[in-house]
């Protein structure tokens, strides 16, 4: 099954982490949490979720993961000022590995300069940023681009987002 890197820090949108994590784990995949530094606990912006961070960004190698998951909230904006995090994201896109981003998650893809010509969606407040990054914005619950990139807009879209990320992983047929 797939090993999924999750870039997350404080003020993530609680359910945009917990719901996909549950769907991924129910499908047999492993979700690994990564922040700028490891060995700490981060909290969601609504205070409903606490997440223990498995690794700091300096302790991980993109080659050790099959996919990347970026939950929304303020977390992506707080992470994208770190060049190591941006390089980590860029490596997944360059290697054509699966990338899942919801709400404000695509902000990390903007900073990685990896959205030119890509079909995406995201939270309405970043639409202009996505378009300025060269992406083709679609106001839809979920957009799958190139059988690689899955994006969604808000927590309301989680059923569609979760379905597509699990289905895409199934199509890739990751084995233990």
Secondary structure, 3 states (H helix, E strand, C coil): CCEEEEECCCCECHHHHHHHHHHHHHCCCEEEEEECCCCCEEEECCCCCEEECCEEHHHCCHHHCCEEEECCECHHHHHCCCHHHHHHHHHHHHCCCEEEEECCCHHHHHHCCCCCCCEECCCHHHHHHHHHCCCEECCCCEEEECCCEEEECCHHHHHHHHHHHHHHHHHHCCCC
